Amino acid sequence: MDSRLERLISLLKIHFNGVQMIGIYGLGGIGKTSITTALHNKILNQFPGISFLTNVREESIKDSGILKLQQQLLDNTLAVRGQLTLKNIHEGVKVIKDRLSSKRVLVFFDDIDDSRQLEHLVGKHSWFGHGSRIIITSRKKYLLIAHGVDCMYEVDKLNKEEALQLFCSYAFKQHFPGKGYKDLCNQVVRYEDVKA
């Protein structure tokens, strides 16, 4: 996982002053959200405004879903929870452009699956201040290409060691099996590899 994370960090070009949009794509369940979460945790201290919008695909189909996601984006990046209320999606687009175009932000849009989500949430590079980094995960590579992301990263299947490390980080809150669980952990990882 560490080598994947380092590769992703190099694509971000943190010291580049322009806005960078990075697309992360791959099959469902392959680890896009996991690597994105690890990236978030590693670099969040370098940005004054941060937002991590999870499950955009699911959230956007709910009543007023896009509007709620726009609200969450603004609440998180501007730290104005409850002080700013959007009336509709078009107002949301305008406020995002107006308020974030001069602010350096780190924003994660997880599980984008529709161009409308990109249009109303991510927009254009000019929506965000210099030095901003916008990370978009999707199963659909063509959406990222059509939106004009600056670079893309394909998440490949984890090798056995990476899968074991990821499983253990969730099961034991460390990167290796807990005492007496090594065989069982290896069986779980082996089972998932055969199942996939």
Summary of the structure (lengths in Angstrom):
residues: 196
radius of gyration: 18.0
end to end distance: 18.6
largest distance: 56.2
contacts: 593
relative contact order: 0.18
helix: 52%
strand: 15%
